[in-house]
């Protein structure tokens, strides 16, 4: 009788473990639907739409932080800020993507940012409440995008009063899907 109980516990544990693994790595992610465009935010709040090619993007239905994208661009990144006003990110932190999303490697993107081969910009501030979309661009035409918490998001999620600089959570309108 004891053997059957042990086997039942092991089988149940394996099934639950497999279910948790699937949910965390595949279940909550789906390809982003429709055409996706690249935007860059300027300090005055305007968005500039720029061409992006070969876009691969995933989005999570469980969290606003679950967006990742890879793409190619035709921008001269050395002129960004002069010709196109942009908001530089001083301490971007690429978020880890599921292993099966091959084009996005957070460690590699982080190394490119540290070495200066890539530069990060705010693509869309407050894409969801307290979350900014960040884009990293290289001079050779590669780009990656992800969502990360902004100051309002960090305060909102750790329980600190957000203050008047943050948008009103009750009336906030999130991003229209399809923008990087």
Buried (B, 14 or more C-beta within 10 A) or exposed (E): EEEEEEEEEEEEEEEEEEEEEEEEBEBBBEEBEEEBBBBBBBEEEEBBEBEBEEBBBBBBEEEBBBBBBBBBBEBEBEEBBEEBBBBEBEEBBBBBBBEEBEBBBBEEBBEBBEEEEBBBBBBBBBBBBBBBBBBBBBEEBBBBBBBBBBBBBEBBEEEEEBEEEBBEEEEEEEBEEEBB
